[in-house]
Amino acid sequence: MKKILITLSAALALVSFVVLDAGSWSLDAGHSRLGFTVKHMEISETVGQFDKFDVKITTPNADFSDATIELTAEAKTVNTYLSMRDDHLRSADFFDVEKHPTITFKSTSVKKAKGNNYVIKGNFTMHGVTKTVVLAGVHNGTTKNRAGADLAGLKISGLIKRSEYGVGVTMPNTVVADEIYLNADLEVSKN
């Protein structure tokens, strides 16, 4: 019985392991989330997400090193699960979605670190301001779906300061913290 379990475990591991090939990857929006967390009143955290966003990844190597990552989020789709707050975030006080409809990120460097970790540098644009940011990436794994297509899971996170982008500048940091924690859980499929 022990031999059967070991053989079965080894077979399952081989079936679920997929080596990446160079190519392009597209977002599986139904299995992905682009979110953020911000401290409120210095005592609690408010979470939110952007309901509509897209990610395109191009990989020149057999892993995600040296990849190009492009993300675009529709600012008007901000969702903090409270419509009054969401309307305020869409206003000129914060995102000003009429003038600045998108939030974007384009990588300039993706370097493999230890294990499945990556250091991702790039240009983050929000509210008409572009700044260089450094994000942490984790390749959660790669597998094949039922149709045989390659799928990869990625987690990308980092911190920005809203004041550097002119977002919510009249809002005291004691009410809404300046530091915003960004987090993206992505499932991408190979084109």
BALOBA-1460 file (C-alpha; in Angstrom, 3 decimals):
// residues 191
<rec num="1" residu="m" x="0.000" y="0.000" z="0.000"/>
<rec num="2" residu="k" x="2.839" y="2.369" z="0.881"/>
<rec num="3" residu="k" x="4.449" y="1.756" z="-2.554"/>
<rec num="4" residu="i" x="1.163" y="2.533" z="-4.302"/>
<rec num="5" residu="l" x="0.780" y="5.816" z="-2.393"/>
<rec num="6" residu="i" x="4.354" y="6.861" z="-3.172"/>
<rec num="7" residu="t" x="3.932" y="5.968" z="-6.863"/>
<rec num="8" residu="l" x="0.587" y="7.788" z="-7.036"/>
<rec num="9" residu="s" x="2.047" y="10.872" z="-5.325"/>
<rec num="10" residu="a" x="4.988" y="10.942" z="-7.729"/>
<rec num="11" residu="a" x="2.671" y="10.578" z="-10.740"/>
<rec num="12" residu="l" x="0.439" y="13.424" z="-9.548"/>
<rec num="13" residu="a" x="3.462" y="15.643" z="-8.976"/>
<rec num="14" residu="l" x="4.680" y="15.006" z="-12.526"/>
<rec num="15" residu="v" x="1.261" y="15.681" z="-14.047"/>
<rec num="16" residu="s" x="0.806" y="18.985" z="-12.190"/>
<rec num="17" residu="f" x="4.340" y="20.299" z="-12.852"/>
<rec num="18" residu="v" x="4.636" y="22.410" z="-15.975"/>
<rec num="19" residu="v" x="7.816" y="24.019" z="-17.241"/>
<rec num="20" residu="l" x="7.240" y="27.524" z="-18.565"/>
<rec num="21" residu="d" x="8.121" y="28.320" z="-22.138"/>
<rec num="22" residu="a" x="8.727" y="31.804" z="-23.449"/>
<rec num="23" residu="g" x="5.513" y="33.453" z="-24.601"/>
<rec num="24" residu="s" x="2.663" y="35.729" z="-23.682"/>
<rec num="25" residu="w" x="0.102" y="35.357" z="-20.924"/>
<rec num="26" residu="s" x="-3.351" y="36.883" z="-20.436"/>
<rec num="27" residu="l" x="-5.390" y="37.488" z="-17.302"/>
<rec num="28" residu="d" x="-8.074" y="35.065" z="-16.168"/>
<rec num="29" residu="a" x="-10.221" y="37.791" z="-14.592"/>
<rec num="30" residu="g" x="-12.581" y="35.316" z="-12.938"/>
<rec num="31" residu="h" x="-9.736" y="33.940" z="-10.840"/>
<rec num="32" residu="s" x="-7.829" y="37.158" z="-10.162"/>
<rec num="33" residu="r" x="-8.074" y="40.170" z="-7.868"/>
<rec num="34" residu="l" x="-6.423" y="43.597" z="-7.742"/>
<rec num="35" residu="g" x="-6.785" y="44.984" z="-4.246"/>
<rec num="36" residu="f" x="-5.492" y="47.454" z="-1.711"/>
<rec num="37" residu="t" x="-5.484" y="48.005" z="2.033"/>
<rec num="38" residu="v" x="-5.246" y="51.348" z="3.838"/>
<rec num="39" residu="k" x="-5.242" y="52.180" z="7.532"/>
<rec num="40" residu="h" x="-8.281" y="54.167" z="8.734"/>
<rec num="41" residu="m" x="-8.210" y="56.428" z="11.817"/>
<rec num="42" residu="e" x="-4.902" y="54.785" z="12.771"/>
<rec num="43" residu="i" x="-6.777" y="51.846" z="14.315"/>
<rec num="44" residu="s" x="-8.260" y="49.675" z="11.578"/>
<rec num="45" residu="e" x="-7.801" y="48.724" z="7.954"/>
<rec num="46" residu="t" x="-10.104" y="49.315" z="5.020"/>
<rec num="47" residu="v" x="-9.813" y="46.996" z="2.044"/>
<rec num="48" residu="g" x="-10.872" y="47.552" z="-1.515"/>
<rec num="49" residu="q" x="-10.349" y="46.396" z="-5.046"/>
<rec num="50" residu="f" x="-10.702" y="47.421" z="-8.657"/>
<rec num="51" residu="d" x="-13.415" y="45.335" z="-10.274"/>
<rec num="52" residu="k" x="-12.175" y="45.864" z="-13.847"/>
<rec num="53" residu="f" x="-8.508" y="45.475" z="-14.701"/>
<rec num="54" residu="d" x="-6.315" y="43.689" z="-17.204"/>
<rec num="55" residu="v" x="-2.817" y="42.248" z="-17.138"/>
<rec num="56" residu="k" x="-0.598" y="41.169" z="-20.001"/>
<rec num="57" residu="i" x="2.688" y="39.359" z="-19.402"/>
<rec num="58" residu="t" x="5.388" y="38.471" z="-21.916"/>
<rec num="59" residu="t" x="8.055" y="35.984" z="-20.842"/>
<rec num="60" residu="p" x="11.284" y="35.632" z="-22.851"/>
<rec num="61" residu="n" x="12.620" y="32.848" z="-20.593"/>
<rec num="62" residu="a" x="11.489" y="29.563" z="-19.093"/>
<rec num="63" residu="d" x="10.457" y="31.412" z="-15.914"/>
<rec num="64" residu="f" x="9.164" y="34.931" z="-15.204"/>
<rec num="65" residu="s" x="12.627" y="36.542" z="-15.060"/>
<rec num="66" residu="d" x="12.995" y="39.428" z="-17.514"/>
<rec num="67" residu="a" x="9.230" y="39.338" z="-18.148"/>
<rec num="68" residu="t" x="7.295" y="42.403" z="-19.197"/>
<rec num="69" residu="i" x="4.214" y="43.019" z="-17.050"/>
<rec num="70" residu="e" x="1.563" y="45.555" z="-18.032"/>
<rec num="71" residu="l" x="-1.443" y="46.269" z="-15.829"/>
<rec num="72" residu="t" x="-4.333" y="48.650" z="-16.445"/>
<rec num="73" residu="a" x="-7.152" y="49.219" z="-13.930"/>
<rec num="74" residu="e" x="-10.311" y="51.250" z="-14.500"/>
<rec num="75" residu="a" x="-10.272" y="53.754" z="-11.621"/>
<rec num="76" residu="k" x="-14.067" y="54.142" z="-11.683"/>
<rec num="77" residu="t" x="-14.439" y="50.476" z="-10.694"/>
<rec num="78" residu="v" x="-12.955" y="51.056" z="-7.229"/>
<rec num="79" residu="n" x="-14.952" y="48.982" z="-4.760"/>
<rec num="80" residu="t" x="-14.594" y="49.258" z="-0.979"/>
<rec num="81" residu="y" x="-18.009" y="47.704" z="-0.325"/>
<rec num="82" residu="l" x="-19.509" y="51.043" z="0.722"/>
<rec num="83" residu="s" x="-21.048" y="53.023" z="-2.158"/>
<rec num="84" residu="m" x="-20.828" y="56.436" z="-0.457"/>
<rec num="85" residu="r" x="-17.084" y="55.972" z="0.129"/>
<rec num="86" residu="d" x="-16.593" y="54.633" z="-3.412"/>
<rec num="87" residu="d" x="-18.298" y="57.725" z="-4.863"/>
<rec num="88" residu="h" x="-15.977" y="59.927" z="-2.790"/>
<rec num="89" residu="l" x="-12.932" y="57.971" z="-4.025"/>
<rec num="90" residu="r" x="-14.059" y="58.522" z="-7.641"/>
<rec num="91" residu="s" x="-14.368" y="62.291" z="-7.082"/>
<rec num="92" residu="a" x="-11.754" y="65.013" z="-7.631"/>
<rec num="93" residu="d" x="-10.823" y="64.654" z="-3.929"/>
<rec num="94" residu="f" x="-9.160" y="61.306" z="-4.688"/>
<rec num="95" residu="f" x="-8.892" y="59.488" z="-8.047"/>
<rec num="96" residu="d" x="-10.711" y="62.119" z="-10.154"/>
<rec num="97" residu="v" x="-11.825" y="59.399" z="-12.564"/>
<rec num="98" residu="e" x="-13.227" y="61.873" z="-15.099"/>
<rec num="99" residu="k" x="-9.726" y="63.270" z="-15.720"/>
<rec num="100" residu="h" x="-7.724" y="60.148" z="-14.845"/>
<rec num="101" residu="p" x="-9.740" y="57.073" z="-15.873"/>
<rec num="102" residu="t" x="-6.945" y="54.509" z="-15.545"/>
<rec num="103" residu="i" x="-4.264" y="53.384" z="-13.130"/>
<rec num="104" residu="t" x="-1.351" y="51.644" z="-14.847"/>
<rec num="105" residu="f" x="1.828" y="49.745" z="-14.126"/>
<rec num="106" residu="k" x="4.495" y="48.780" z="-16.652"/>
<rec num="107" residu="s" x="7.513" y="46.825" z="-15.523"/>
<rec num="108" residu="t" x="11.016" y="47.933" z="-16.430"/>
<rec num="109" residu="s" x="12.756" y="45.004" z="-14.722"/>
<rec num="110" residu="v" x="11.696" y="41.599" z="-13.397"/>
<rec num="111" residu="k" x="14.510" y="39.769" z="-11.613"/>
<rec num="112" residu="k" x="14.368" y="36.346" z="-10.030"/>
<rec num="113" residu="a" x="15.265" y="36.324" z="-6.350"/>
<rec num="114" residu="k" x="15.379" y="33.305" z="-4.038"/>
<rec num="115" residu="g" x="13.041" y="30.402" z="-4.785"/>
<rec num="116" residu="n" x="9.852" y="31.500" z="-6.543"/>
<rec num="117" residu="n" x="10.298" y="35.151" z="-5.552"/>
<rec num="118" residu="y" x="10.845" y="38.064" z="-7.928"/>
<rec num="119" residu="v" x="11.776" y="41.727" z="-7.588"/>
<rec num="120" residu="i" x="9.631" y="43.767" z="-9.978"/>
<rec num="121" residu="k" x="10.534" y="47.362" z="-10.813"/>
<rec num="122" residu="g" x="8.413" y="49.578" z="-12.984"/>
<rec num="123" residu="n" x="6.448" y="52.736" z="-13.598"/>
<rec num="124" residu="f" x="3.210" y="53.140" z="-11.656"/>
<rec num="125" residu="t" x="0.852" y="55.850" z="-12.914"/>
<rec num="126" residu="m" x="-2.091" y="57.141" z="-10.889"/>
<rec num="127" residu="h" x="-3.895" y="60.481" z="-10.977"/>
<rec num="128" residu="g" x="-1.675" y="61.600" z="-13.876"/>
<rec num="129" residu="v" x="1.558" y="61.088" z="-11.914"/>
<rec num="130" residu="t" x="4.145" y="58.414" z="-12.763"/>
<rec num="131" residu="k" x="6.644" y="57.133" z="-10.202"/>
<rec num="132" residu="t" x="9.095" y="54.237" z="-10.180"/>
<rec num="133" residu="v" x="8.075" y="51.536" z="-7.693"/>
<rec num="134" residu="v" x="9.563" y="48.245" z="-6.537"/>
<rec num="135" residu="l" x="7.118" y="45.394" z="-5.987"/>
<rec num="136" residu="a" x="7.501" y="41.871" z="-4.638"/>
<rec num="137" residu="g" x="6.366" y="39.001" z="-6.828"/>
<rec num="138" residu="v" x="5.787" y="35.339" z="-6.045"/>
<rec num="139" residu="h" x="5.209" y="32.649" z="-8.664"/>
<rec num="140" residu="n" x="2.716" y="30.402" z="-6.860"/>
<rec num="141" residu="g" x="3.025" y="27.639" z="-9.421"/>
<rec num="142" residu="t" x="2.109" y="26.541" z="-12.894"/>
<rec num="143" residu="t" x="-0.288" y="23.854" z="-14.048"/>
<rec num="144" residu="k" x="-2.555" y="22.933" z="-16.939"/>
<rec num="145" residu="n" x="-6.301" y="23.444" z="-17.014"/>
<rec num="146" residu="r" x="-8.787" y="20.792" z="-18.170"/>
<rec num="147" residu="a" x="-8.351" y="21.906" z="-21.786"/>
<rec num="148" residu="g" x="-4.576" y="21.475" z="-21.525"/>
<rec num="149" residu="a" x="-3.686" y="25.189" z="-21.514"/>
<rec num="150" residu="d" x="-0.851" y="26.417" z="-19.295"/>
<rec num="151" residu="l" x="-1.905" y="28.419" z="-16.225"/>
<rec num="152" residu="a" x="0.314" y="30.308" z="-13.784"/>
<rec num="153" residu="g" x="-0.476" y="31.862" z="-10.430"/>
<rec num="154" residu="l" x="1.249" y="35.064" z="-9.323"/>
<rec num="155" residu="k" x="1.049" y="37.279" z="-6.265"/>
<rec num="156" residu="i" x="2.364" y="40.832" z="-6.555"/>
<rec num="157" residu="s" x="2.463" y="43.283" z="-3.656"/>
<rec num="158" residu="g" x="4.002" y="46.564" z="-2.593"/>
<rec num="159" residu="l" x="3.520" y="49.957" z="-0.958"/>
<rec num="160" residu="i" x="2.862" y="53.386" z="-2.435"/>
<rec num="161" residu="k" x="2.209" y="56.759" z="-0.831"/>
<rec num="162" residu="r" x="-0.967" y="58.433" z="-2.054"/>
<rec num="163" residu="s" x="0.518" y="61.884" z="-1.378"/>
<rec num="164" residu="e" x="3.195" y="61.263" z="-4.031"/>
<rec num="165" residu="y" x="0.409" y="60.912" z="-6.616"/>
<rec num="166" residu="g" x="-1.702" y="63.853" z="-5.451"/>
<rec num="167" residu="v" x="-4.501" y="61.538" z="-4.294"/>
<rec num="168" residu="g" x="-6.558" y="62.660" z="-1.301"/>
<rec num="169" residu="v" x="-4.152" y="65.471" z="-0.452"/>
<rec num="170" residu="t" x="-6.722" y="67.292" z="1.714"/>
<rec num="171" residu="m" x="-7.440" y="64.149" z="3.742"/>
<rec num="172" residu="p" x="-5.350" y="64.021" z="6.952"/>
<rec num="173" residu="n" x="-3.082" y="60.980" z="7.281"/>
<rec num="174" residu="t" x="-4.672" y="60.336" z="10.677"/>
<rec num="175" residu="v" x="-7.990" y="59.689" z="8.913"/>
<rec num="176" residu="v" x="-6.691" y="57.837" z="5.835"/>
<rec num="177" residu="a" x="-3.068" y="56.686" z="5.993"/>
<rec num="178" residu="d" x="-0.651" y="57.894" z="3.344"/>
<rec num="179" residu="e" x="0.723" y="54.398" z="2.757"/>
<rec num="180" residu="i" x="-1.402" y="52.137" z="0.597"/>
<rec num="181" residu="y" x="-0.625" y="48.425" z="0.464"/>
<rec num="182" residu="l" x="-1.242" y="47.035" z="-3.040"/>
<rec num="183" residu="n" x="-1.896" y="43.349" z="-3.613"/>
<rec num="184" residu="a" x="-2.686" y="41.446" z="-6.770"/>
<rec num="185" residu="d" x="-3.562" y="37.766" z="-6.901"/>
<rec num="186" residu="l" x="-3.338" y="36.805" z="-10.551"/>
<rec num="187" residu="e" x="-4.114" y="33.725" z="-12.574"/>
<rec num="188" residu="v" x="-2.815" y="34.006" z="-16.120"/>
<rec num="189" residu="s" x="-3.172" y="31.676" z="-19.082"/>
<rec num="190" residu="k" x="-0.694" y="31.175" z="-21.874"/>
<rec num="191" residu="n" x="-1.797" y="32.537" z="-25.245"/>
